[in-house]
Amino acid sequence: MSVVIVGGDHLGNIEKKLREIGANNLIHVTGRKAKHRNSIKLPREAAFVLVFTDYVNHCTASMIKEEAKSLDIQTIFAKRCWSSVQERLIAGGFVSA
């Protein structure tokens, strides 16, 4: 399963945890630089897009949300901590409790 992650400079333990639930292809975009924000292209095969809300601005989050919606890819918004990510993944039906 492919997962696109937007925000944060480093993934830390979140990368390991995502791999444990079956994500074999992680695409990470920091979203920090304007040229990166404007050139983010989501792959059609992505299972979902994970946006770290505490590391991206509103404009970037909106842009990602609209592009994901046009490709029919679910967008998950969470803080950059595993407990928040896991809670959103459970709510979205990607992992069981």
ChimeraX attribute file (.defattr): number of C-alpha atoms within 10 A of each C-alpha:
attribute: neighborCount
match mode: 1-to-1
recipient: residues
	/A:1	14
	/A:2	17
	/A:3	22
	/A:4	20
	/A:5	21
	/A:6	25
	/A:7	23
	/A:8	20
	/A:9	12
	/A:10	12
	/A:11	15
	/A:12	12
	/A:13	10
	/A:14	16
	/A:15	15
	/A:16	11
	/A:17	14
	/A:18	18
	/A:19	14
	/A:20	10
	/A:21	12
	/A:22	13
	/A:23	17
	/A:24	12
	/A:25	13
	/A:26	15
	/A:27	14
	/A:28	17
	/A:29	18
	/A:30	18
	/A:31	24
	/A:32	16
	/A:33	9
	/A:34	9
	/A:35	9
	/A:36	13
	/A:37	19
	/A:38	12
	/A:39	9
	/A:40	15
	/A:41	12
	/A:42	17
	/A:43	16
	/A:44	12
	/A:45	11
	/A:46	20
	/A:47	17
	/A:48	23
	/A:49	22
	/A:50	23
	/A:51	27
	/A:52	23
	/A:53	18
	/A:54	12
	/A:55	17
	/A:56	17
	/A:57	13
	/A:58	10
	/A:59	10
	/A:60	20
	/A:61	20
	/A:62	11
	/A:63	14
	/A:64	22
	/A:65	18
	/A:66	13
	/A:67	15
	/A:68	20
	/A:69	12
	/A:70	9
	/A:71	13
	/A:72	13
	/A:73	19
	/A:74	15
	/A:75	21
	/A:76	18
	/A:77	19
	/A:78	19
	/A:79	17
	/A:80	20
	/A:81	13
	/A:82	17
	/A:83	12
	/A:84	13
	/A:85	21
	/A:86	19
	/A:87	14
	/A:88	18
	/A:89	19
	/A:90	12
	/A:91	13
	/A:92	14
	/A:93	9
	/A:94	14
	/A:95	13
	/A:96	11
	/A:97	9
